[in-house]
Amino acid sequence: MLQSFKLALKSIRSNKMRSFLTMLGIIIGVASVIILVSLVNAYMSYMTESFASLGTNQINVNVINLSSRSVSPEEMYEFYGEQGEMFDNMSPMVNVSTVVKHGNDSMSSTSVSGVSEDYLNIKDYDLVQGRNIQYSDIVSRQKVCVVGYYVASELYGSPEKAIDQTIKVGGYGFRIIGVAQRQDEEKQTDGGTDDFLWMPYSCAVKMARNANISNYIFTIRQLDSASQAVDTIENFLQEIFKNEDLYTVMAMSEMLDSLNSMIAMVSAGLGGIAGISLLVAGVGVMNIMLVSVTERTREIGIRKALGARKSVILQQFVIEAAVQSAMGGILGILLGSGATTAVGAIAGLNATPTPSAVAISFSVSVAIGLFFGYTPARRAANLNPIDALRSE
């Protein structure tokens, strides 16, 4: 075995260019598998983190209220109270399309929403200054608000200076009672995660000139009960609307699971497509090995005449093919790892070579060398010593 390995290395060194061209297909195939699978996995991680920031324990409910069939916030709160063991928090959600102003400064990208006192817990935010919206603010329609860190810093200079200041929202003056802790530590931009304003949903309904609230957000206590919670809400709404087209109930955790399944299928598909190049490389290995057998026919004849068994000749050429494939696999891993990091940095993804992709692609490359090297090796082993010695 060791002698066959040494002979394989000697043959590779004596035909450097041909050996490199033989390995090139393996190198490209292995690198392609590593790059594609690693980038897809990096994108999957990015999407998972993005959905997690939205709250995997959240259930979004959207209803279409009609004059004859509608659900009020009071009815939703009554239902929420009856299902207290399943749900942790609940808040109506009223989006208001308007501009936020302070003096001559205005912000048109700020997300303005009417929410309940539970919304801070739903988002899992902390306050860096002031207090949260309270139930009494909602009942009495107090013109108070909680703003994001970016709004406070941009319009007032700092969260401390923003407290108790008046901010204009759609022409109405609201007193800032709280500033949320900074969420994005890297950058503060218009429309970012820190560019928002929350007011009591009772005030938002009046500003939006819409007496009906169509959006609600629930949070569940246990993630594994998401399907049950969705069914419970749908059953409640079905009793009211009698038409499933008038409401939608969507669990973020179920969306994340579906997304992960879809991306995993895409990853497997891309890996398979890249793996085709390994198959093509295997054909190249077989062709080169056949050429090598033809060139070394006389050598094979001499070895067999001196008593070399068929198994030894077979082993020599199989190991030579496997060594070339393994070397190509190692070079492909190095190339794929470097390219993955570089492409990930350009795409803004934290892409690192996936251990499973590295292991599988390298194993496949060696297996291809063994598989496609066997036919030429068997041909060499079956040569008639006399005919081989006559070969020029």
Phi, psi and chi 1 to 4 in degrees:
 res  aa     phi    psi   chi1   chi2   chi3   chi4
   1 MET       -  -48.0  179.8   73.1   73.8      -
   2 LEU   -64.2  -40.2 -179.5   60.0      -      -
   3 GLN   -64.0  -39.8 -175.2   64.5   27.2      -
   4 SER   -64.4  -37.3  -62.7      -      -      -
   5 PHE   -65.5  -42.5 -177.9   75.2      -      -
   6 LYS   -64.1  -40.1  -70.2 -179.7  178.8  178.3
   7 LEU   -64.9  -35.6  -72.5  172.7      -      -
   8 ALA   -64.6  -45.1      -      -      -      -
   9 LEU   -63.8  -39.1  -68.2  178.8      -      -
  10 LYS   -63.5  -41.4 -178.1  179.9  178.1 -179.7
  11 SER   -65.5  -38.6  175.7      -      -      -
  12 ILE   -66.0  -42.2  -67.8  171.4      -      -
  13 ARG   -66.8  -34.3  -75.7 -163.4  -61.1  -91.3
  14 SER   -75.6  -16.8   61.6      -      -      -
  15 ASN  -131.3   64.3  -62.9  -79.2      -      -
  16 LYS   -61.0  -48.7  -64.8 -176.3  178.8   64.6
  17 MET   -64.9  -45.1  179.5   56.6   68.0      -
  18 ARG   -64.4  -39.6 -172.5  171.9   69.4 -175.5
  19 SER   -64.6  -39.9  -61.6      -      -      -
  20 PHE   -65.3  -43.2  173.6   73.5      -      -
  21 LEU   -64.4  -33.7  -66.7  175.3      -      -
  22 THR   -64.9  -41.8  -56.4      -      -      -
  23 MET   -76.7  -19.5  -68.3 -174.3  -72.8      -
  24 LEU   -58.1  -42.5 -173.0   59.9      -      -
  25 GLY   -61.5  -41.0      -      -      -      -
  26 ILE   -64.0  -43.3  -60.4  -69.7      -      -
  27 ILE   -58.8  -49.3  -66.0  170.3      -      -
  28 ILE   -64.7  -42.2  -65.3  173.0      -      -
  29 GLY   -63.4  -48.6      -      -      -      -
  30 VAL   -63.2  -45.0  170.4      -      -      -
  31 ALA   -61.4  -41.1      -      -      -      -
  32 SER   -62.9  -44.3  -60.6      -      -      -
  33 VAL   -61.2  -46.8  171.6      -      -      -
  34 ILE   -63.0  -45.5  -67.6  173.3      -      -
  35 ILE   -63.4  -51.1  -67.2  169.5      -      -
  36 LEU   -64.4  -48.9  -72.8  174.8      -      -
  37 VAL   -64.9  -42.1  173.8      -      -      -
  38 SER   -66.1  -40.8  -61.2      -      -      -
  39 LEU   -67.7  -39.1  -72.8  177.0      -      -
  40 VAL   -64.9  -41.9  169.7      -      -      -
  41 ASN   -64.8  -37.0  -73.7  -20.0      -      -
  42 ALA   -64.6  -40.7      -      -      -      -
  43 TYR   -66.3  -36.8 -176.7   70.5      -      -
  44 MET   -62.4  -43.0 -177.8 -172.0  -63.7      -
  45 SER   -63.2  -39.8  -61.2      -      -      -
  46 TYR   -63.0  -44.4  169.3   74.9      -      -
  47 MET   -66.2  -38.4  -67.0  -60.1  -65.3      -
  48 THR   -62.6  -43.9  -59.4      -      -      -
  49 GLU   -65.0  -38.1  -68.6  174.1    2.5      -
  50 SER   -64.3  -44.1  -61.5      -      -      -
  51 PHE   -68.4  -35.9  -89.7   79.8      -      -
  52 ALA   -63.5  -34.8      -      -      -      -
  53 SER   -67.3  -25.6   66.5      -      -      -
  54 LEU   -78.7  -16.8  -63.6  175.9      -      -
  55 GLY   103.0   99.1      -      -      -      -
  56 THR   -72.4  -13.6   53.5      -      -      -
  57 ASN   -93.4   10.3   65.0  -26.4      -      -
  58 GLN   -94.4  147.7  -68.0 -178.4   15.3      -
  59 ILE  -125.9  122.2  -64.1  177.7      -      -
  60 ASN   -98.0  130.8  -65.6  -35.4      -      -
  61 VAL  -119.4  127.9  178.7      -      -      -
  62 ASN  -125.4  129.6  178.3  -93.6      -      -
  63 VAL  -125.2  153.8  -61.0      -      -      -
  64 ILE  -112.0  101.5  -59.3  175.4      -      -
  65 ASN   -78.4  130.2  -70.2  -56.4      -      -
  66 LEU  -109.5  166.2  -55.5  176.4      -      -
  67 SER   -64.6  -31.4   56.7      -      -      -
  68 SER   -92.2  -26.3   57.3      -      -      -
  69 ARG  -138.1  118.6  -74.7  169.5  -72.7 -179.2
  70 SER  -155.5  162.8   63.6      -      -      -
  71 VAL  -124.0  133.4   60.6      -      -      -
  72 SER   -98.7  162.2   66.1      -      -      -
  73 PRO   -57.7  -35.6  -24.7   33.8      -      -
  74 GLU   -63.4  -40.6  -69.5   74.2   22.1      -
  75 GLU   -67.7  -38.4  -70.0  173.9  -48.9      -
  76 MET   -66.7  -39.2  -68.3  -63.7  -75.5      -
  77 TYR   -67.7  -35.2  -91.0  110.3      -      -
  78 GLU   -65.5  -43.7 -177.5  179.5   -7.0      -
  79 PHE   -62.5  -43.4  163.4   75.5      -      -
  80 TYR   -60.6  -40.8  162.7   70.1      -      -
  81 GLY   -65.6  -35.4      -      -      -      -
  82 GLU   -71.4  -23.8  -66.8  172.2   -7.2      -
  83 GLN  -109.5   37.0  -55.3  -67.0  -26.7      -
  84 GLY   -60.8  -28.3      -      -      -      -
  85 GLU   -72.2  -22.1  -65.4 -177.7   -3.5      -
  86 MET   -95.7  -40.0 -178.9  178.1  -63.7      -
  87 PHE  -103.9  145.6  -60.7  112.0      -      -
  88 ASP   -98.6  -46.2 -163.4   17.3      -      -
  89 ASN  -142.1  160.4  -65.6  -72.0      -      -
  90 MET  -151.0  141.0 -166.5  -84.6  -78.4      -
  91 SER  -147.9  133.4  173.5      -      -      -
  92 PRO   -64.4  156.4  -20.1   33.3      -      -
  93 MET  -135.9  116.2 -174.2   77.2  174.3      -
  94 VAL  -121.9  112.9 -178.8      -      -      -
  95 ASN   -88.1  133.1  -65.0  -45.4      -      -
  96 VAL  -118.5  123.6 -178.8      -      -      -
  97 SER   -91.7  103.7  179.4      -      -      -
  98 THR  -158.9  177.6 -173.4      -      -      -
  99 VAL  -109.4  139.7  176.4      -      -      -
 100 VAL   -99.9  131.2  172.5      -      -      -
 101 LYS  -132.7  152.5  -66.8 -177.2  178.1 -179.2
 102 HIS  -146.2  111.0  172.1   65.9      -      -
 103 GLY    63.5 -126.3      -      -      -      -
 104 ASN   -91.5   -2.6  -65.6  -34.9      -      -
 105 ASP   -92.4  136.3  -61.7  -37.3      -      -
 106 SER  -135.8  152.9   62.6      -      -      -
 107 MET  -132.6  112.6  -58.2  176.3   67.6      -
 108 SER   -93.3  -12.5   57.8      -      -      -
 109 SER   -94.5   -3.4  -59.5      -      -      -
 110 THR   -67.0  131.4  -57.6      -      -      -
 111 SER   -79.7  117.0  171.2      -      -      -
 112 VAL  -109.4  123.5  179.2      -      -      -
 113 SER  -137.2  145.5  -54.9      -      -      -
 114 GLY   -97.9  124.4      -      -      -      -
 115 VAL  -138.1  176.2  -62.0      -      -      -
 116 SER   -99.1 -178.9   74.4      -      -      -
 117 GLU   -69.2  -16.1   69.6  -82.1   10.3      -
 118 ASP   -83.6  -10.5  -72.1  -21.4      -      -
 119 TYR   -65.1  -31.3 -165.4   66.6      -      -
 120 LEU   -61.8  -41.0 -174.3   69.0      -      -
 121 ASN   -71.5  -34.9  -68.1  -30.5      -      -
 122 ILE   -61.6  -43.3  -69.2  174.8      -      -
 123 LYS   -79.0  -13.0  -63.0  -66.2  -71.2 -176.2
 124 ASP    59.5   42.8 -164.2   24.1      -      -
 125 TYR   -99.7  158.0  -73.7    1.7      -      -
 126 ASP  -113.9  157.2  -67.6  -39.2      -      -
 127 LEU   -97.5  134.0  -65.8  179.2      -      -
 128 VAL   -90.6  -22.8   69.2      -      -      -
 129 GLN  -148.2  148.1  -70.7  -70.9  -32.5      -
 130 GLY    77.7 -155.9      -      -      -      -
 131 ARG  -127.6  171.2   66.7  171.4  178.1   86.5
 132 ASN   -89.2  167.1 -173.1   30.5      -      -
 133 ILE   -63.4  138.4  -64.8  171.0      -      -
 134 GLN  -113.5  164.3  -62.6  176.2   -9.6      -
 135 TYR   -60.1  -37.7  176.5   71.4      -      -
 136 SER   -63.3  -32.3   58.4      -      -      -
 137 ASP   -65.3  -36.6  -61.6  -35.7      -      -
 138 ILE   -71.2  -45.4  -62.3  171.4      -      -
 139 VAL   -63.5  -43.8  173.4      -      -      -
 140 SER   -90.9    3.7   59.2      -      -      -
 141 ARG    53.0   48.3  -67.6 -176.0  178.7  176.5
 142 GLN   -70.0  134.4  -69.3  -67.3  -43.8      -
 143 LYS   -83.7   75.2  -71.3 -174.8  174.4   59.5
 144 VAL  -125.7  162.3  -65.7      -      -      -
 145 CYS  -155.5  158.5   64.4      -      -      -
 146 VAL  -113.8  131.1  171.7      -      -      -
 147 VAL  -115.8  160.2  -61.8      -      -      -
 148 GLY   -77.4  164.1      -      -      -      -
 149 TYR   -59.7  -38.7 -166.1   95.1      -      -
 150 TYR   -66.0  -41.0  178.1   68.6      -      -
 151 VAL   -62.9  -46.2  176.2      -      -      -
 152 ALA   -63.2  -41.6      -      -      -      -
 153 SER   -72.8  -38.2  -58.6      -      -      -
 154 GLU   -72.4  -41.0 -167.8   74.4    7.1      -
 155 LEU   -92.5  -26.4  -64.8 -177.6      -      -
 156 TYR  -125.2   -5.8  -57.9   97.0      -      -
 157 GLY    97.1  -33.1      -      -      -      -
 158 SER  -166.4  159.1   68.1      -      -      -
 159 PRO   -60.2  -36.7  -25.3   35.0      -      -
 160 GLU   -62.2  -41.4  -64.6   81.8    1.5      -
 161 LYS   -74.4  -20.3  -65.2  178.6 -179.1  178.1
 162 ALA   -77.8  -26.9      -      -      -      -
 163 ILE   -61.0  132.8  -64.7  -62.4      -      -
 164 ASP    70.8    6.8  -72.9  -30.9      -      -
 165 GLN   -83.9  158.7  -65.6  -67.2  -36.5      -
 166 THR   -98.3  132.6  -61.1      -      -      -
 167 ILE  -124.0  137.2 -173.4  170.9      -      -
 168 LYS   -88.6  125.8  -70.6  -76.5 -172.4  178.9
 169 VAL  -126.3  107.5 -175.5      -      -      -
 170 GLY    59.9   31.6      -      -      -      -
 171 GLY    89.8   -9.2      -      -      -      -
 172 TYR   -99.1  143.1  -64.0   90.7      -      -
 173 GLY   -88.6  124.2      -      -      -      -
 174 PHE  -118.9  139.9  -78.9   75.7      -      -
 175 ARG   -89.9  128.6 -178.5  169.1   61.7   91.4
 176 ILE   -78.0  117.6  -61.0  175.5      -      -
 177 ILE  -107.2  -13.1   58.0  172.5      -      -
 178 GLY  -157.3  152.1      -      -      -      -
 179 VAL  -127.8  125.8  178.0      -      -      -
 180 ALA   -74.6  150.5      -      -      -      -
 181 GLN   -64.4  148.7 -167.2  173.0   43.8      -
 182 ARG   -60.5  130.8 -176.9  171.0  179.0  170.5
 183 GLN   -99.4  -39.9  -56.5  -57.5  -48.4      -
 184 ASP  -100.3  107.9 -168.1  -22.5      -      -
 185 GLU   -79.8  -14.5  -63.9  -63.9  -26.2      -
 186 GLU   -90.5  -44.1  -64.0 -177.4   -0.4      -
 187 LYS  -149.7  152.7   57.3 -177.0  178.4 -179.5
 188 GLN  -120.4  115.6  -62.8  -78.8  -70.3      -
 189 THR  -137.3  162.2   58.7      -      -      -
 190 ASP   -60.2  133.3  -70.4  -14.3      -      -
 191 GLY    77.2    6.7      -      -      -      -
 192 GLY   -78.4 -174.3      -      -      -      -
 193 THR   -69.2  -16.4   54.4      -      -      -
 194 ASP  -104.1    8.3  -68.3  -67.5      -      -
 195 ASP  -105.3   79.8 -171.6    9.2      -      -
 196 PHE  -149.9  163.9   62.9   83.4      -      -
 197 LEU  -142.7  128.2 -178.1  147.8      -      -
 198 TRP  -111.9  135.5  -58.0  -25.5      -      -
 199 MET  -129.7  165.0   65.7  174.7   69.0      -
 200 PRO   -57.3  135.1  -25.4   34.4      -      -
 201 TYR   -62.5  -24.2   69.3   84.5      -      -
 202 SER   -65.7  -34.4   54.5      -      -      -
 203 CYS   -74.0  -38.2  -64.4      -      -      -
 204 ALA   -65.0  -38.3      -      -      -      -
 205 VAL   -59.9  -41.9  167.5      -      -      -
 206 LYS   -67.6  -40.5 -174.9  177.1 -179.8 -179.4
 207 MET   -68.3  -37.7  -74.1 -174.4   61.9      -
 208 ALA   -78.2   -7.2      -      -      -      -
 209 ARG    53.5   44.5  -66.8  179.9  174.8   84.2
 210 ASN  -139.1  112.0 -173.7   -1.9      -      -
 211 ALA   -71.6  -19.1      -      -      -      -
 212 ASN   -99.8  134.9  -65.1  -42.8      -      -
 213 ILE   -99.8  128.0  -62.8  176.8      -      -
 214 SER  -109.8   -8.8   58.1      -      -      -
 215 ASN  -123.5  137.5  -65.1  -54.3      -      -
 216 TYR  -139.3  148.8  -62.6   85.3      -      -
 217 ILE  -124.0  128.1  -62.1  178.5      -      -
 218 PHE  -112.8  152.2  -69.9   79.4      -      -
 219 THR  -121.7  140.5   56.7      -      -      -
 220 ILE  -100.0  154.2   51.8  178.3      -      -
 221 ARG   -77.0  -36.6  -64.0 -174.2 -176.9  -84.8
 222 GLN  -124.5  129.0  -59.2  -67.0  -27.0      -
 223 LEU   -63.8  -30.9  -79.1  177.6      -      -
 224 ASP   -74.4   -4.8   54.1    8.0      -      -
 225 SER  -101.8   15.4   66.2      -      -      -
 226 ALA   -60.9  -45.3      -      -      -      -
 227 SER   -63.8  -41.7  -62.9      -      -      -
 228 GLN   -64.2  -40.6 -179.2 -175.8   -5.8      -
 229 ALA   -64.8  -41.6      -      -      -      -
 230 VAL   -61.0  -45.3  168.6      -      -      -
 231 ASP   -61.6  -39.7  -68.4  -20.0      -      -
 232 THR   -63.4  -44.7  -57.9      -      -      -
 233 ILE   -66.1  -43.4  -62.9  173.1      -      -
 234 GLU   -63.0  -39.0  -72.6 -179.6  -18.8      -
 235 ASN   -63.7  -40.0  -68.7  -24.2      -      -
 236 PHE   -63.8  -45.3  166.2   70.7      -      -
 237 LEU   -71.5  -31.6  -65.2  175.6      -      -
 238 GLN   -63.9  -36.9  178.9   63.7   25.9      -
 239 GLU   -64.1  -30.1  -68.0  179.9    1.6      -
 240 ILE   -86.6  -49.5  -64.5  173.9      -      -
 241 PHE   -90.8  -23.9  -69.8   98.2      -      -
 242 LYS    58.3   15.9  -49.7  -62.5 -176.9 -175.9
 243 ASN  -153.8  113.8 -174.5  -12.5      -      -
 244 GLU   -70.5  -12.3   61.3 -176.8   17.3      -
 245 ASP   -74.8  -11.7  -66.6  -27.0      -      -
 246 LEU   -93.6    3.7  -63.8  178.3      -      -
 247 TYR  -154.8  152.4   58.6   84.6      -      -
 248 THR  -134.1  138.7   56.0      -      -      -
 249 VAL  -126.7  121.0 -177.2      -      -      -
 250 MET  -131.2  121.7 -178.9  174.6   59.4      -
 251 ALA   -92.9  129.2      -      -      -      -
 252 MET   -65.0  -34.1  -61.2  -58.4  -67.1      -
 253 SER   -65.8  -38.6   59.9      -      -      -
 254 GLU   -68.5  -37.2  -67.1 -177.8  -14.1      -
 255 MET   -63.1  -40.7  -77.6 -170.0   61.8      -
 256 LEU   -65.1  -41.9 -177.8   58.6      -      -
 257 ASP   -62.1  -42.7  -68.7  -19.1      -      -
 258 SER   -64.7  -40.4  -61.1      -      -      -
 259 LEU   -64.3  -44.2  179.5   65.7      -      -
 260 ASN   -62.5  -40.5  -76.6  -20.3      -      -
 261 SER   -63.2  -41.8  -61.7      -      -      -
 262 MET   -65.8  -44.4 -178.7  178.2   66.9      -
 263 ILE   -66.8  -36.5  -65.9  178.1      -      -
 264 ALA   -62.9  -39.0      -      -      -      -
 265 MET   -65.5  -41.0  -69.2  177.0   61.5      -
 266 VAL   -63.5  -41.0  172.1      -      -      -
 267 SER   -62.0  -44.4  177.0      -      -      -
 268 ALA   -64.8  -40.1      -      -      -      -
 269 GLY   -63.7  -45.6      -      -      -      -
 270 LEU   -65.5  -38.7  -70.1  175.0      -      -
 271 GLY   -62.5  -38.8      -      -      -      -
 272 GLY   -65.6  -40.8      -      -      -      -
 273 ILE   -63.6  -43.9  -67.5  171.3      -      -
 274 ALA   -65.4  -32.0      -      -      -      -
 275 GLY   -65.6  -22.0      -      -      -      -
 276 ILE   -60.8  -34.8  -66.0  175.2      -      -
 277 SER   -64.2  -30.4   61.2      -      -      -
 278 LEU   -67.2  -37.5  -74.5  174.2      -      -
 279 LEU   -63.9  -43.5 -177.4   62.7      -      -
 280 VAL   -62.7  -39.7  174.8      -      -      -
 281 ALA   -62.8  -36.0      -      -      -      -
 282 GLY   -62.2  -39.2      -      -      -      -
 283 VAL   -62.8  -38.8  175.4      -      -      -
 284 GLY   -63.4  -41.2      -      -      -      -
 285 VAL   -59.8  -44.4  170.4      -      -      -
 286 MET   -63.8  -42.7 -176.5  171.0   65.4      -
 287 ASN   -62.4  -45.2  -72.4  -24.6      -      -
 288 ILE   -65.7  -38.4  -65.0  -61.6      -      -
 289 MET   -66.5  -36.9  -69.6  -54.3  -61.4      -
 290 LEU   -62.9  -40.4  -74.1  171.6      -      -
 291 VAL   -63.5  -41.5  171.2      -      -      -
 292 SER   -62.7  -40.8  179.1      -      -      -
 293 VAL   -63.0  -42.4  168.8      -      -      -
 294 THR   -62.5  -43.4  -58.3      -      -      -
 295 GLU   -67.1  -29.5  -70.1  179.5  -14.4      -
 296 ARG  -107.5   23.7  -65.7  158.3   64.7 -175.8
 297 THR   -59.2  -44.3  -59.3      -      -      -
 298 ARG   -64.0  -40.8 -171.9  173.2 -178.6   80.2
 299 GLU   -59.5  -43.4  173.6 -165.5  -28.3      -
 300 ILE   -63.1  -40.9  -64.5  168.4      -      -
 301 GLY   -60.7  -43.2      -      -      -      -
 302 ILE   -63.1  -44.1  -66.4  172.6      -      -
 303 ARG   -64.1  -40.6  -66.6 -171.8   64.0 -170.5
 304 LYS   -70.0  -35.4  -63.6 -167.9   77.5  171.3
 305 ALA   -65.2  -29.3      -      -      -      -
 306 LEU   -85.4    1.0  -66.6  174.6      -      -
 307 GLY   110.1    6.2      -      -      -      -
 308 ALA   -66.3  129.9      -      -      -      -
 309 ARG   -77.7  162.2  -62.0 -171.6  -56.0  -87.1
 310 LYS   -57.8  -40.5  -76.8 -174.3  177.9 -177.6
 311 SER   -62.1  -34.1   59.5      -      -      -
 312 VAL   -69.3  -45.6  174.3      -      -      -
 313 ILE   -62.3  -44.5  -57.0  -63.4      -      -
 314 LEU   -59.7  -45.7  180.0   68.9      -      -
 315 GLN   -61.9  -40.6  176.6 -178.7  -80.0      -
 316 GLN   -59.5  -48.9  176.0 -171.2  -16.8      -
 317 PHE   -75.5  -33.2  -77.6   90.8      -      -
 318 VAL   -65.1  -44.4  167.2      -      -      -
 319 ILE   -64.1  -38.3  -71.3  178.2      -      -
 320 GLU   -61.8  -42.6 -175.2  174.5  -34.3      -
 321 ALA   -66.8  -40.1      -      -      -      -
 322 ALA   -67.1  -39.3      -      -      -      -
 323 VAL   -63.8  -44.1  167.2      -      -      -
 324 GLN   -61.5  -42.5  -70.6 -164.9   55.8      -
 325 SER   -66.5  -39.6  -62.9      -      -      -
 326 ALA   -65.9  -42.2      -      -      -      -
 327 MET   -63.5  -41.9  -68.2  177.2   66.0      -
 328 GLY   -62.1  -38.4      -      -      -      -
 329 GLY   -63.6  -41.8      -      -      -      -
 330 ILE   -64.7  -45.7  -67.4  171.5      -      -
 331 LEU   -63.4  -36.8  -67.4  174.2      -      -
 332 GLY   -64.6  -37.7      -      -      -      -
 333 ILE   -63.7  -44.3  -70.0  171.3      -      -
 334 LEU   -62.7  -45.5  -63.8  175.8      -      -
 335 LEU   -65.0  -45.8  175.7   61.9      -      -
 336 GLY   -64.1  -38.8      -      -      -      -
 337 SER   -65.7  -45.5  -59.8      -      -      -
 338 GLY   -64.7  -43.4      -      -      -      -
 339 ALA   -66.8  -36.6      -      -      -      -
 340 THR   -60.4  -48.0  -64.2      -      -      -
 341 THR   -62.4  -42.1  -55.9      -      -      -
 342 ALA   -67.5  -48.0      -      -      -      -
 343 VAL   -65.3  -38.4  174.3      -      -      -
 344 GLY   -61.4  -41.4      -      -      -      -
 345 ALA   -64.5  -40.4      -      -      -      -
 346 ILE   -65.9  -39.3  -65.8  172.6      -      -
 347 ALA   -82.5   -4.4      -      -      -      -
 348 GLY    76.0   24.5      -      -      -      -
 349 LEU  -111.4  147.2  -63.5  172.3      -      -
 350 ASN   -85.4   74.2 -175.9   22.2      -      -
 351 ALA   -94.7  125.2      -      -      -      -
 352 THR  -129.0  149.3   55.7      -      -      -
 353 PRO   -56.5  129.2  -24.0   33.5      -      -
 354 THR   -78.6  124.1  -54.3      -      -      -
 355 PRO   -54.7  -39.7  -26.6   34.8      -      -
 356 SER   -65.0  -40.7   59.3      -      -      -
 357 ALA   -65.4  -40.0      -      -      -      -
 358 VAL   -63.5  -48.1  171.8      -      -      -
 359 ALA   -64.0  -45.2      -      -      -      -
 360 ILE   -66.8  -46.5  -68.2  172.6      -      -
 361 SER   -64.4  -38.8   58.4      -      -      -
 362 PHE   -68.2  -42.8  178.9   73.8      -      -
 363 SER   -61.5  -41.7  -59.3      -      -      -
 364 VAL   -65.1  -38.3  169.8      -      -      -
 365 SER   -64.0  -41.7   67.6      -      -      -
 366 VAL   -67.4  -42.1  174.3      -      -      -
 367 ALA   -61.9  -38.2      -      -      -      -
 368 ILE   -64.0  -40.7  -79.2  175.4      -      -
 369 GLY   -61.2  -42.4      -      -      -      -
 370 LEU   -67.3  -43.2  -67.6  172.0      -      -
 371 PHE   -69.1  -50.8  178.6   78.3      -      -
 372 PHE   -80.5  -14.9  -74.6   96.1      -      -
 373 GLY   -85.8  -13.5      -      -      -      -
 374 TYR   -68.6  -43.3  178.0   76.5      -      -
 375 THR   -61.3  -49.5  -61.6      -      -      -
 376 PRO   -62.6  -36.8  -22.4   34.0      -      -
 377 ALA   -65.4  -41.0      -      -      -      -
 378 ARG   -66.4  -36.8 -172.7  178.1   63.8  177.7
 379 ARG   -63.1  -41.4  178.0  179.7  175.5 -177.6
 380 ALA   -65.9  -41.2      -      -      -      -
 381 ALA   -67.2  -28.2      -      -      -      -
 382 ASN   -91.3    0.7  -70.9  -27.6      -      -
 383 LEU   -63.2  140.4  -77.4  173.9      -      -
 384 ASN   -76.0  125.7 -174.0  -67.0      -      -
 385 PRO   -54.4  -40.6  -24.1   33.7      -      -
 386 ILE   -66.9  -45.1  -63.6  175.4      -      -
 387 ASP   -64.8  -37.4  -66.8  -25.5      -      -
 388 ALA   -65.8  -39.0      -      -      -      -
 389 LEU   -69.2  -27.5  -73.7  170.6      -      -
 390 ARG   -75.0  -16.9  -71.3  175.6  177.2  172.3
 391 SER   -67.3  140.8  175.6      -      -      -
 392 GLU  -100.9      -  -66.2  -64.0  -26.7      -
